[in-house]
Amino acid sequence: MVTLTVSDARAGLPELLTRVEEGEEITITRHGRAVAVLVRPDALRIRRAERVLAEAEQIHQLLAAARTTPLTGSGGVSPDRAEELIAEVRAGRAR
Protein backbone atom coordinates (compact mmCIF):
# COMPACT_ATOMS: atom_id res chain seq x y z
CA MET A 1 0.00 0.00 0.00
CA VAL A 2 1.35 3.40 -1.00
CA THR A 3 1.21 6.35 1.41
CA LEU A 4 1.05 9.95 0.19
CA THR A 5 0.51 13.33 1.76
CA VAL A 6 -2.59 15.35 0.96
CA SER A 7 -0.49 17.73 -1.17
CA ASP A 8 1.01 14.89 -3.21
CA ALA A 9 -2.39 13.27 -3.65
CA ARG A 10 -3.96 16.52 -4.78
CA ALA A 11 -1.21 17.08 -7.32
CA GLY A 12 -1.45 13.60 -8.80
CA LEU A 13 -5.13 12.72 -8.36
CA PRO A 14 -5.78 11.57 -11.96
CA GLU A 15 -2.80 9.20 -11.81
CA LEU A 16 -3.85 7.97 -8.36
CA LEU A 17 -7.34 7.18 -9.60
CA THR A 18 -5.86 5.12 -12.42
CA ARG A 19 -3.70 3.21 -9.95
CA VAL A 20 -6.70 2.58 -7.68
CA GLU A 21 -8.72 1.45 -10.68
CA GLU A 22 -5.99 -1.11 -11.33
CA GLY A 23 -6.36 -2.46 -7.79
CA GLU A 24 -3.82 -0.49 -5.77
CA GLU A 25 -4.76 0.96 -2.39
CA ILE A 26 -3.42 4.37 -1.48
CA THR A 27 -3.33 5.90 1.99
CA ILE A 28 -3.47 9.68 2.25
CA THR A 29 -1.93 11.33 5.29
CA ARG A 30 -2.24 14.75 6.88
CA HIS A 31 0.43 15.83 9.36
CA GLY A 32 1.75 12.27 9.43
CA ARG A 33 -1.60 10.66 10.29
CA ALA A 34 -3.61 8.49 7.92
CA VAL A 35 -6.89 10.26 7.13
CA ALA A 36 -8.17 8.40 4.06
CA VAL A 37 -7.62 5.34 1.93
CA LEU A 38 -8.41 5.25 -1.77
CA VAL A 39 -9.78 1.83 -2.68
CA ARG A 40 -11.93 0.43 -5.47
CA PRO A 41 -15.65 0.20 -4.60
CA ASP A 42 -15.77 -3.54 -5.29
CA ALA A 43 -12.90 -4.15 -2.86
CA LEU A 44 -14.76 -2.21 -0.20
CA ARG A 45 -17.96 -4.21 -0.78
CA ILE A 46 -16.01 -7.45 -0.47
CA ARG A 47 -14.49 -6.35 2.85
CA ARG A 48 -17.90 -5.39 4.20
CA ALA A 49 -19.40 -8.67 3.05
CA GLU A 50 -16.59 -10.65 4.68
CA ARG A 51 -17.17 -8.83 7.97
CA VAL A 52 -20.93 -9.46 7.83
CA LEU A 53 -20.39 -13.13 7.02
CA ALA A 54 -17.97 -13.49 9.94
CA GLU A 55 -20.52 -11.90 12.28
CA ALA A 56 -23.24 -14.19 10.94
CA GLU A 57 -21.01 -17.19 11.60
CA GLN A 58 -20.51 -16.05 15.20
CA ILE A 59 -24.27 -15.76 15.65
CA HIS A 60 -24.71 -19.21 14.12
CA GLN A 61 -22.20 -20.67 16.59
CA LEU A 62 -23.93 -18.97 19.53
CA LEU A 63 -27.30 -20.32 18.42
CA ALA A 64 -25.87 -23.81 17.95
CA ALA A 65 -24.42 -23.70 21.46
CA ALA A 66 -27.68 -22.37 22.88
CA ARG A 67 -29.60 -25.29 21.36
CA THR A 68 -27.71 -27.71 23.59
CA THR A 69 -28.19 -25.64 26.76
CA PRO A 70 -31.35 -26.38 28.72
CA LEU A 71 -33.63 -23.45 29.50
CA THR A 72 -34.18 -24.53 33.08
CA GLY A 73 -31.63 -25.11 35.78
CA SER A 74 -28.91 -22.90 37.18
CA GLY A 75 -29.33 -19.41 35.79
CA GLY A 76 -31.66 -20.60 33.05
CA VAL A 77 -35.08 -19.39 31.98
CA SER A 78 -38.22 -21.22 33.03
CA PRO A 79 -40.54 -22.43 30.28
CA ASP A 80 -43.18 -19.92 31.42
CA ARG A 81 -40.71 -17.03 31.24
CA ALA A 82 -39.54 -18.23 27.81
CA GLU A 83 -43.15 -18.11 26.58
CA GLU A 84 -43.50 -14.57 27.98
CA LEU A 85 -40.37 -13.45 26.14
CA ILE A 86 -41.57 -14.99 22.89
CA ALA A 87 -44.92 -13.22 23.29
CA GLU A 88 -43.10 -9.90 23.82
CA VAL A 89 -41.04 -10.42 20.67
CA ARG A 90 -44.13 -11.26 18.64
CA ALA A 91 -45.99 -8.23 20.00
CA GLY A 92 -43.04 -6.05 19.02
CA ARG A 93 -43.10 -7.43 15.49
CA ALA A 94 -46.84 -6.78 15.22
CA ARG A 95 -46.30 -3.10 16.01
GIZIZI-V775415 format. One record per residue. RES is the residue in one small letter. SS is DSSP state (H for helix, E for strand, C for the rest). PHI is phi in radians with two decimals (999 if undefined). PSI is psi in radians with two decimals (none if undefined). Layout:
res->RES ss->SS phi->PHI psi->PSI
res->RES ss->SS phi->PHI psi->PSI
This chain:
res->m ss->C phi->999 psi->2.32
res->v ss->E phi->-1.55 psi->2.51
res->t ss->E phi->-2.11 psi->2.27
res->l ss->E phi->-2.32 psi->2.70
res->t ss->E phi->-1.36 psi->2.88
res->v ss->H phi->-1.00 psi->-0.76
res->s ss->H phi->-1.06 psi->-0.80
res->d ss->H phi->-1.14 psi->-0.67
res->a ss->H phi->-1.16 psi->-0.74
res->r ss->H phi->-1.08 psi->-0.74
res->a ss->H phi->-1.19 psi->-0.55
res->g ss->C phi->-2.06 psi->0.51
res->l ss->H phi->-0.97 psi->-0.81
res->p ss->H phi->-1.00 psi->-0.74
res->e ss->H phi->-1.17 psi->-0.70
res->l ss->H phi->-1.08 psi->-0.73
res->l ss->H phi->-1.10 psi->-0.65
res->t ss->H phi->-1.12 psi->-0.76
res->r ss->H phi->-1.12 psi->-0.72
res->v ss->H phi->-1.13 psi->-0.73
res->e ss->H phi->-1.02 psi->-0.54
res->e ss->C phi->-1.47 psi->0.01
res->g ss->C phi->1.93 psi->-0.07
res->e ss->C phi->-1.35 psi->2.59
res->e ss->C phi->-1.92 psi->2.37
res->i ss->E phi->-2.22 psi->2.19
res->t ss->E phi->-1.65 psi->2.34
res->i ss->E phi->-1.92 psi->2.28
res->t ss->E phi->-2.00 psi->2.67
res->r ss->E phi->-2.31 psi->2.16
res->h ss->C phi->0.96 psi->0.66
res->g ss->C phi->1.44 psi->-0.02
res->r ss->E phi->-1.92 psi->2.40
res->a ss->E phi->-1.17 psi->2.23
res->v ss->E phi->-2.11 psi->-0.28
res->a ss->E phi->-2.77 psi->2.73
res->v ss->E phi->-2.29 psi->2.22
res->l ss->E phi->-1.55 psi->2.16
res->v ss->C phi->-2.56 psi->2.61
res->r ss->C phi->-1.13 psi->2.52
res->p ss->H phi->-1.00 psi->-0.67
res->d ss->H phi->-1.16 psi->-0.59
res->a ss->H phi->-1.17 psi->-0.66
res->l ss->H phi->-1.16 psi->-0.75
res->r ss->H phi->-1.07 psi->-0.70
res->i ss->H phi->-1.10 psi->-0.76
res->r ss->H phi->-1.08 psi->-0.75
res->r ss->H phi->-1.13 psi->-0.73
res->a ss->H phi->-1.12 psi->-0.71
res->e ss->H phi->-1.09 psi->-0.72
res->r ss->H phi->-1.14 psi->-0.76
res->v ss->H phi->-1.12 psi->-0.72
res->l ss->H phi->-1.13 psi->-0.67
res->a ss->H phi->-1.13 psi->-0.72
res->e ss->H phi->-1.15 psi->-0.69
res->a ss->H phi->-1.12 psi->-0.66
res->e ss->H phi->-1.14 psi->-0.69
res->q ss->H phi->-1.09 psi->-0.76
res->i ss->H phi->-1.09 psi->-0.73
res->h ss->H phi->-1.03 psi->-0.77
res->q ss->H phi->-1.13 psi->-0.70
res->l ss->H phi->-1.10 psi->-0.75
res->l ss->H phi->-1.14 psi->-0.70
res->a ss->H phi->-1.11 psi->-0.71
res->a ss->H phi->-1.18 psi->-0.66
res->a ss->H phi->-1.17 psi->-0.54
res->r ss->H phi->-1.09 psi->-0.50
res->t ss->C phi->-1.62 psi->-0.05
res->t ss->C phi->-1.73 psi->2.16
res->p ss->C phi->-1.16 psi->2.59
res->l ss->C phi->-1.26 psi->-0.56
res->t ss->C phi->-1.69 psi->2.94
res->g ss->C phi->1.93 psi->-2.77
res->s ss->C phi->-1.16 psi->1.98
res->g ss->C phi->1.31 psi->0.08
res->g ss->C phi->-1.49 psi->-3.06
res->v ss->C phi->-1.90 psi->2.35
res->s ss->C phi->-1.24 psi->2.73
res->p ss->H phi->-1.00 psi->-0.66
res->d ss->H phi->-1.12 psi->-0.77
res->r ss->H phi->-1.14 psi->-0.65
res->a ss->H phi->-1.06 psi->-0.74
res->e ss->H phi->-1.12 psi->-0.68
res->e ss->H phi->-1.08 psi->-0.78
res->l ss->H phi->-1.10 psi->-0.73
res->i ss->H phi->-1.10 psi->-0.73
res->a ss->H phi->-1.09 psi->-0.69
res->e ss->H phi->-1.11 psi->-0.72
res->v ss->H phi->-1.12 psi->-0.80
res->r ss->H phi->-1.11 psi->-0.68
res->a ss->H phi->-1.12 psi->-0.68
res->g ss->H phi->-1.13 psi->-0.67
res->r ss->H phi->-1.16 psi->-0.65
res->a ss->H phi->-1.18 psi->-0.49
res->r ss->C phi->-1.23 psi->none
